[in-house]
Amino acid sequence: MQRKFSATNQMQSWILLIILSVIWGSSFILIKRGLVYFTPLQVGTLRITFAFLVMLPFALKRMKKVSGDKWKFFAFTGLISNLVPAVLFALAQTKLESSLTGILNALSPLFTLIFAVLMFKFKPNPFQTGGFALGMAGTVVLSLINSSGGLGNMNAYVWLIVLATICYALSLNFIKYFLSDANSLTITSLSLLVAGPFSILILLSTDFIARLNFSSEIVFAIICIAILGILGTAIALVLYTKLIHMNSPLFASSVTYLVPVVAIMWGVWDGEVLFPLHFAGMVFILLGIYFINKSA
């Protein structure tokens, strides 16, 4: 049975969708700036550390109200939806342009559909099955584009983004089906309460402290990662989780319709070059999402 939403609910959902698109579409250029002076592991874990610190006061107020059997879902969401993708995106951007990672981020709804089918007995229709096929075809095209804009050997770093979007999709379904009774602030803060200490331990195990100095370049890189963690992770996750509860997992994951547009705008501003095949791959992916949502 399909859920029905009021006009007010739909309007609020679309407003949240646009805000999230701008926030997350800007994330990739911030990752790029952080990678100038830090390793991918440091960028990813520092991002989650900032998000954890911002959400810590909210988590401490809520942790005693959560039953013991729910903690495994918060832990799963914190690690799989936050820490792992943060590192994967940073690692991928050592070999991919920020605008391309923004395009590939649009794969989340495809895998959201797959996990809904595999885990929650959702029955896809032909449009949705075809949409998944289109999206994966676009991914393959993007993974084969070489530096001159033609087709060449497969770029394995593309598949790191694919893995990150699989993590997002899996966690999204867990939130919807296992944490539906918790509000967005509780889910975000308690998930980060689990992921945060892991991030700090991993960060301090690297040469992060040795890299620190008071040069303007280092300070700027840290500010970019702080914005990424506080706005792009902590605050955005609260808004995203709220959107999931207000609408549906597939609608919420459709934030990725607009994220590539924002990411491309930042990439063009930063002098990145995209070839016609990049846009062809993006069209395949976005068409796939359209068909997935057409009768969702």
C-alpha positions as a Markdown table, in Angstrom:
| # | Residue | x | y | z |
|---|---|---|---|---|
| 1 | Met | 0.0 | 0.0 | 0.0 |
| 2 | Gln | 1.3 | 3.4 | -1.0 |
| 3 | Arg | 1.6 | 6.1 | 1.7 |
| 4 | Lys | -0.4 | 9.3 | 1.1 |
| 5 | Phe | 1.1 | 12.7 | 1.9 |
| 6 | Ser | -0.6 | 16.1 | 2.5 |
| 7 | Ala | 0.2 | 19.1 | 0.3 |
| 8 | Thr | 2.0 | 20.7 | 3.3 |
| 9 | Asn | 4.0 | 17.6 | 3.9 |
| 10 | Gln | 5.0 | 17.4 | 0.3 |
| 11 | Met | 6.0 | 21.1 | 0.2 |
| 12 | Gln | 8.2 | 20.7 | 3.3 |
| 13 | Ser | 9.7 | 17.6 | 1.8 |
| 14 | Trp | 10.7 | 19.4 | -1.4 |
| 15 | Ile | 12.2 | 22.4 | 0.6 |
| 16 | Leu | 14.3 | 19.9 | 2.6 |
| 17 | Leu | 15.3 | 18.2 | -0.6 |
| 18 | Ile | 16.6 | 21.4 | -2.1 |
| 19 | Ile | 18.5 | 22.5 | 1.0 |
| 20 | Leu | 20.2 | 19.1 | 1.2 |
| 21 | Ser | 21.1 | 19.2 | -2.4 |
| 22 | Val | 23.0 | 22.4 | -2.0 |
| 23 | Ile | 24.7 | 21.2 | 1.2 |
| 24 | Trp | 25.7 | 17.8 | -0.2 |
| 25 | Gly | 26.5 | 19.1 | -3.7 |
| 26 | Ser | 29.1 | 21.4 | -2.1 |
| 27 | Ser | 30.7 | 18.5 | -0.1 |
| 28 | Phe | 32.9 | 17.2 | -2.9 |
| 29 | Ile | 34.7 | 20.5 | -3.4 |
| 30 | Leu | 35.3 | 20.6 | 0.4 |
| 31 | Ile | 36.7 | 17.1 | 0.3 |
| 32 | Lys | 39.0 | 18.2 | -2.5 |
| 33 | Arg | 40.3 | 21.1 | -0.5 |
| 34 | Gly | 40.9 | 18.9 | 2.5 |
| 35 | Leu | 42.9 | 16.4 | 0.4 |
| 36 | Val | 45.4 | 19.1 | -0.5 |
| 37 | Tyr | 47.1 | 18.7 | 2.9 |
| 38 | Phe | 45.6 | 15.5 | 4.5 |
| 39 | Thr | 45.3 | 11.9 | 3.5 |
| 40 | Pro | 41.9 | 10.4 | 2.6 |
| 41 | Leu | 41.8 | 8.5 | 5.9 |
| 42 | Gln | 42.4 | 11.8 | 7.8 |
| 43 | Val | 39.9 | 13.7 | 5.8 |
| 44 | Gly | 37.2 | 11.1 | 6.4 |
| 45 | Thr | 37.8 | 10.6 | 10.1 |
| 46 | Leu | 38.3 | 14.3 | 10.8 |
| 47 | Arg | 35.0 | 15.0 | 9.0 |
| 48 | Ile | 33.2 | 12.5 | 11.3 |
| 49 | Thr | 35.0 | 13.8 | 14.4 |
| 50 | Phe | 33.7 | 17.3 | 13.8 |
| 51 | Ala | 30.2 | 16.0 | 13.3 |
| 52 | Phe | 30.5 | 13.9 | 16.4 |
| 53 | Leu | 31.6 | 16.8 | 18.6 |
| 54 | Val | 28.7 | 19.0 | 17.4 |
| 55 | Met | 26.2 | 16.3 | 18.1 |
| 56 | Leu | 27.7 | 15.1 | 21.4 |
| 57 | Pro | 25.5 | 17.3 | 23.7 |
| 58 | Phe | 22.4 | 16.1 | 22.0 |
| 59 | Ala | 23.5 | 12.4 | 22.2 |
| 60 | Leu | 24.3 | 12.6 | 25.9 |
| 61 | Lys | 20.7 | 13.8 | 26.6 |
| 62 | Arg | 19.2 | 11.0 | 24.6 |
| 63 | Met | 21.3 | 8.0 | 25.2 |
| 64 | Lys | 19.6 | 6.9 | 28.4 |
| 65 | Lys | 16.2 | 6.9 | 26.7 |
| 66 | Val | 17.2 | 4.3 | 24.2 |
| 67 | Ser | 16.5 | 0.6 | 24.8 |
| 68 | Gly | 19.5 | -1.8 | 24.6 |
| 69 | Asp | 18.2 | -3.6 | 21.5 |
| 70 | Lys | 18.2 | -0.4 | 19.5 |
| 71 | Trp | 21.9 | 0.4 | 20.0 |
| 72 | Lys | 23.0 | -2.1 | 17.3 |
| 73 | Phe | 21.0 | -0.2 | 14.7 |
| 74 | Phe | 22.5 | 3.2 | 15.8 |
| 75 | Ala | 26.0 | 1.5 | 15.7 |
| 76 | Phe | 25.3 | 0.1 | 12.2 |
| 77 | Thr | 24.0 | 3.5 | 11.0 |
| 78 | Gly | 27.0 | 5.4 | 12.5 |
| 79 | Leu | 29.6 | 3.2 | 10.9 |
| 80 | Ile | 28.0 | 2.2 | 7.6 |
| 81 | Ser | 26.3 | 5.5 | 6.8 |
| 82 | Asn | 28.9 | 7.9 | 8.2 |
| 83 | Leu | 32.4 | 6.7 | 8.8 |
| 84 | Val | 32.9 | 4.2 | 6.0 |
| 85 | Pro | 31.5 | 6.4 | 3.2 |
| 86 | Ala | 33.4 | 9.4 | 4.5 |
| 87 | Val | 36.7 | 7.6 | 4.0 |
| 88 | Leu | 35.6 | 6.0 | 0.7 |
| 89 | Phe | 34.6 | 9.3 | -0.9 |
| 90 | Ala | 37.9 | 10.9 | 0.2 |
| 91 | Leu | 39.9 | 8.0 | -1.2 |
| 92 | Ala | 38.0 | 8.1 | -4.5 |
| 93 | Gln | 38.7 | 11.8 | -4.9 |
| 94 | Thr | 42.4 | 11.2 | -5.0 |
| 95 | Lys | 41.8 | 9.9 | -8.5 |
| 96 | Leu | 38.5 | 11.4 | -9.5 |
| 97 | Glu | 37.3 | 15.0 | -10.0 |
| 98 | Ser | 34.9 | 16.3 | -7.4 |
| 99 | Ser | 32.2 | 16.9 | -10.0 |
| 100 | Leu | 32.4 | 13.2 | -11.1 |
| 101 | Thr | 32.0 | 12.0 | -7.6 |
| 102 | Gly | 29.0 | 14.2 | -7.2 |
| 103 | Ile | 27.5 | 12.5 | -10.3 |
| 104 | Leu | 28.2 | 9.0 | -9.0 |
| 105 | Asn | 26.7 | 9.9 | -5.7 |
| 106 | Ala | 23.4 | 9.8 | -7.5 |
| 107 | Leu | 23.5 | 6.0 | -7.4 |
| 108 | Ser | 22.0 | 5.8 | -3.9 |
| 109 | Pro | 18.3 | 5.4 | -5.0 |
| 110 | Leu | 19.3 | 2.4 | -7.2 |
| 111 | Phe | 20.7 | 0.5 | -4.3 |
| 112 | Thr | 17.9 | 1.7 | -2.0 |
| 113 | Leu | 15.6 | -0.2 | -4.3 |
| 114 | Ile | 17.8 | -3.3 | -4.3 |
| 115 | Phe | 17.9 | -3.5 | -0.5 |
| 116 | Ala | 14.2 | -2.8 | -0.3 |
| 117 | Val | 13.7 | -5.9 | -2.5 |
| 118 | Leu | 16.3 | -8.1 | -0.8 |
| 119 | Met | 15.6 | -7.3 | 2.8 |
| 120 | Phe | 12.0 | -6.0 | 3.0 |
| 121 | Lys | 10.2 | -8.0 | 0.3 |
| 122 | Phe | 9.5 | -4.9 | -1.8 |
| 123 | Lys | 8.3 | -6.0 | -5.2 |
| 124 | Pro | 9.7 | -3.8 | -8.0 |
| 125 | Asn | 7.8 | -3.1 | -11.2 |
| 126 | Pro | 9.3 | -3.2 | -14.7 |
| 127 | Phe | 10.0 | 0.6 | -14.6 |
| 128 | Gln | 12.0 | 0.2 | -11.5 |
| 129 | Thr | 13.9 | -2.9 | -12.8 |
| 130 | Gly | 14.7 | -1.0 | -16.0 |
| 131 | Gly | 15.7 | 2.1 | -14.0 |
| 132 | Phe | 18.3 | 0.0 | -12.1 |
| 133 | Ala | 19.7 | -1.3 | -15.3 |
| 134 | Leu | 20.0 | 2.2 | -16.8 |
| 135 | Gly | 21.8 | 3.5 | -13.7 |
| 136 | Met | 24.3 | 0.7 | -13.7 |
| 137 | Ala | 24.9 | 1.2 | -17.4 |
| 138 | Gly | 25.7 | 4.8 | -16.7 |
| 139 | Thr | 28.1 | 3.8 | -13.9 |
| 140 | Val | 30.0 | 1.5 | -16.3 |
| 141 | Val | 30.3 | 4.3 | -18.8 |
| 142 | Leu | 31.7 | 6.7 | -16.2 |
| 143 | Ser | 34.2 | 4.1 | -15.0 |
| 144 | Leu | 35.6 | 3.6 | -18.5 |
| 145 | Ile | 36.2 | 7.3 | -19.5 |
| 146 | Asn | 39.9 | 8.1 | -19.8 |
| 147 | Ser | 41.7 | 11.5 | -19.4 |
| 148 | Ser | 41.0 | 12.5 | -23.0 |
| 149 | Gly | 37.3 | 11.9 | -22.8 |
| 150 | Gly | 37.2 | 8.6 | -24.7 |
| 151 | Leu | 36.6 | 5.0 | -23.4 |
| 152 | Gly | 39.6 | 3.2 | -22.0 |
| 153 | Asn | 40.5 | 1.0 | -19.1 |
| 154 | Met | 38.2 | 0.8 | -16.1 |
| 155 | Asn | 38.9 | 3.3 | -13.3 |
| 156 | Ala | 38.5 | 1.2 | -10.1 |
| 157 | Tyr | 38.1 | 4.4 | -8.0 |
| 158 | Val | 34.7 | 4.8 | -9.5 |
| 159 | Trp | 33.6 | 1.6 | -7.7 |
| 160 | Leu | 34.7 | 3.1 | -4.3 |
| 161 | Ile | 31.9 | 5.6 | -4.8 |
| 162 | Val | 29.5 | 2.7 | -5.8 |
| 163 | Leu | 30.4 | 1.0 | -2.5 |
| 164 | Ala | 29.8 | 4.2 | -0.5 |
| 165 | Thr | 26.3 | 4.6 | -2.1 |
| 166 | Ile | 25.6 | 1.0 | -1.2 |
| 167 | Cys | 26.4 | 1.9 | 2.4 |
| 168 | Tyr | 24.1 | 4.9 | 2.2 |
| 169 | Ala | 21.2 | 2.8 | 0.7 |
| 170 | Leu | 21.6 | 0.0 | 3.2 |
| 171 | Ser | 21.6 | 2.4 | 6.2 |
| 172 | Leu | 18.7 | 4.4 | 4.7 |
| 173 | Asn | 16.5 | 1.3 | 4.8 |
| 174 | Phe | 17.6 | 0.4 | 8.3 |
| 175 | Ile | 16.6 | 3.9 | 9.5 |
| 176 | Lys | 13.2 | 3.6 | 7.9 |
| 177 | Tyr | 12.3 | 0.1 | 9.0 |
| 178 | Phe | 14.1 | -0.2 | 12.4 |
| 179 | Leu | 14.4 | 3.3 | 13.8 |
| 180 | Ser | 11.2 | 4.8 | 12.6 |
| 181 | Asp | 10.1 | 5.5 | 16.2 |
| 182 | Ala | 13.1 | 7.7 | 16.8 |
| 183 | Asn | 13.3 | 11.4 | 15.7 |
| 184 | Ser | 15.9 | 12.7 | 13.3 |
| 185 | Leu | 18.1 | 14.4 | 16.0 |
| 186 | Thr | 18.2 | 11.2 | 18.1 |
| 187 | Ile | 19.2 | 9.0 | 15.2 |
| 188 | Thr | 21.9 | 11.4 | 14.0 |
| 189 | Ser | 23.4 | 12.2 | 17.4 |
| 190 | Leu | 23.4 | 8.6 | 18.7 |
| 191 | Ser | 24.8 | 7.2 | 15.4 |
| 192 | Leu | 27.6 | 9.7 | 15.5 |
| 193 | Leu | 28.1 | 8.9 | 19.2 |
| 194 | Val | 29.2 | 5.4 | 18.1 |
| 195 | Ala | 31.1 | 6.5 | 15.0 |
| 196 | Gly | 32.9 | 9.5 | 16.6 |
| 197 | Pro | 35.2 | 7.6 | 19.0 |
| 198 | Phe | 36.2 | 5.2 | 16.3 |
| 199 | Ser | 37.0 | 8.1 | 14.0 |
| 200 | Ile | 39.2 | 9.9 | 16.7 |
| 201 | Leu | 41.1 | 6.7 | 17.4 |
| 202 | Ile | 41.8 | 6.1 | 13.7 |
| 203 | Leu | 42.7 | 9.8 | 13.2 |
| 204 | Leu | 45.2 | 9.8 | 16.0 |
| 205 | Ser | 46.8 | 6.6 | 14.8 |
| 206 | Thr | 47.9 | 8.5 | 11.6 |
| 207 | Asp | 50.5 | 11.3 | 11.3 |
| 208 | Phe | 47.7 | 13.9 | 11.6 |
| 209 | Ile | 49.2 | 15.7 | 14.6 |
| 210 | Ala | 52.6 | 15.9 | 12.9 |
| 211 | Arg | 51.0 | 17.5 | 9.9 |
| 212 | Leu | 49.5 | 20.3 | 11.9 |
| 213 | Asn | 50.9 | 23.9 | 11.8 |
| 214 | Phe | 49.5 | 27.4 | 11.7 |
| 215 | Ser | 50.0 | 28.0 | 8.0 |
| 216 | Ser | 47.0 | 29.6 | 6.3 |
| 217 | Glu | 46.8 | 26.6 | 3.9 |
| 218 | Ile | 46.5 | 24.1 | 6.7 |
| 219 | Val | 44.0 | 26.3 | 8.6 |
| 220 | Phe | 41.9 | 26.6 | 5.4 |
| 221 | Ala | 41.9 | 22.8 | 4.8 |
| 222 | Ile | 40.8 | 22.2 | 8.4 |
| 223 | Ile | 38.0 | 24.8 | 8.0 |
| 224 | Cys | 36.8 | 23.1 | 4.9 |
| 225 | Ile | 36.7 | 19.7 | 6.6 |
| 226 | Ala | 35.0 | 21.3 | 9.6 |
| 227 | Ile | 32.3 | 22.7 | 7.4 |
| 228 | Leu | 32.0 | 19.3 | 5.7 |
| 229 | Gly | 31.6 | 17.6 | 9.1 |
| 230 | Ile | 29.3 | 20.1 | 10.8 |
| 231 | Leu | 27.1 | 21.2 | 8.0 |
| 232 | Gly | 27.5 | 18.4 | 5.4 |
| 233 | Thr | 27.3 | 15.5 | 7.9 |
| 234 | Ala | 25.8 | 16.5 | 11.3 |
| 235 | Ile | 23.2 | 19.1 | 10.3 |
| 236 | Ala | 22.5 | 17.5 | 6.9 |
| 237 | Leu | 21.9 | 14.1 | 8.5 |
| 238 | Val | 19.3 | 15.6 | 10.9 |
| 239 | Leu | 17.5 | 17.1 | 7.9 |
| 240 | Tyr | 17.9 | 13.9 | 5.8 |
| 241 | Thr | 16.6 | 11.6 | 8.6 |
| 242 | Lys | 13.7 | 14.0 | 9.1 |
| 243 | Leu | 13.0 | 13.8 | 5.3 |
| 244 | Ile | 13.0 | 10.0 | 5.5 |
| 245 | His | 10.3 | 10.1 | 8.2 |
| 246 | Met | 8.3 | 12.8 | 6.4 |
| 247 | Asn | 8.2 | 10.9 | 3.1 |
| 248 | Ser | 9.7 | 7.7 | 1.9 |
| 249 | Pro | 13.3 | 6.2 | 1.6 |
| 250 | Leu | 13.1 | 6.5 | -2.2 |
| 251 | Phe | 12.0 | 10.1 | -2.2 |
| 252 | Ala | 14.6 | 11.0 | 0.4 |
| 253 | Ser | 17.4 | 9.4 | -1.7 |
| 254 | Ser | 16.2 | 11.4 | -4.7 |
| 255 | Val | 18.2 | 14.3 | -3.2 |
| 256 | Thr | 20.8 | 13.0 | -5.6 |
| 257 | Tyr | 18.9 | 14.3 | -8.6 |
| 258 | Leu | 20.2 | 17.8 | -7.7 |
| 259 | Val | 23.4 | 17.0 | -6.0 |
| 260 | Pro | 25.3 | 16.3 | -9.3 |
| 261 | Val | 24.1 | 19.7 | -10.6 |
| 262 | Val | 25.6 | 21.6 | -7.6 |
| 263 | Ala | 28.7 | 19.5 | -7.7 |
| 264 | Ile | 29.3 | 20.2 | -11.4 |
| 265 | Met | 28.8 | 23.9 | -10.8 |
| 266 | Trp | 31.5 | 23.8 | -8.2 |
| 267 | Gly | 33.7 | 21.7 | -10.4 |
| 268 | Val | 33.4 | 24.1 | -13.4 |
| 269 | Trp | 34.2 | 27.0 | -11.1 |
| 270 | Asp | 37.3 | 25.1 | -9.9 |
| 271 | Gly | 38.5 | 24.5 | -13.5 |
| 272 | Glu | 37.5 | 20.8 | -13.7 |
| 273 | Val | 36.7 | 19.4 | -17.2 |
| 274 | Leu | 33.9 | 17.1 | -18.0 |
| 275 | Phe | 33.6 | 15.4 | -21.4 |
| 276 | Pro | 30.4 | 14.5 | -23.3 |
| 277 | Leu | 30.6 | 10.9 | -22.1 |
| 278 | His | 30.5 | 12.1 | -18.5 |
| 279 | Phe | 27.2 | 13.8 | -19.2 |
| 280 | Ala | 25.9 | 10.7 | -21.0 |
| 281 | Gly | 26.7 | 8.6 | -18.0 |
| 282 | Met | 25.0 | 11.1 | -15.7 |
| 283 | Val | 21.9 | 11.1 | -18.0 |
| 284 | Phe | 21.7 | 7.3 | -17.8 |
| 285 | Ile | 21.9 | 7.4 | -14.0 |
| 286 | Leu | 19.3 | 10.2 | -13.6 |
| 287 | Leu | 17.0 | 8.5 | -16.0 |
| 288 | Gly | 17.4 | 5.3 | -13.9 |
| 289 | Ile | 16.4 | 7.2 | -10.8 |
| 290 | Tyr | 13.5 | 8.7 | -12.6 |
| 291 | Phe | 12.1 | 5.3 | -13.6 |
| 292 | Ile | 12.7 | 3.9 | -10.1 |
| 293 | Asn | 10.7 | 6.7 | -8.6 |
| 294 | Lys | 8.1 | 6.9 | -11.4 |
| 295 | Ser | 5.7 | 4.5 | -9.6 |
| 296 | Ala | 7.4 | 4.1 | -6.3 |
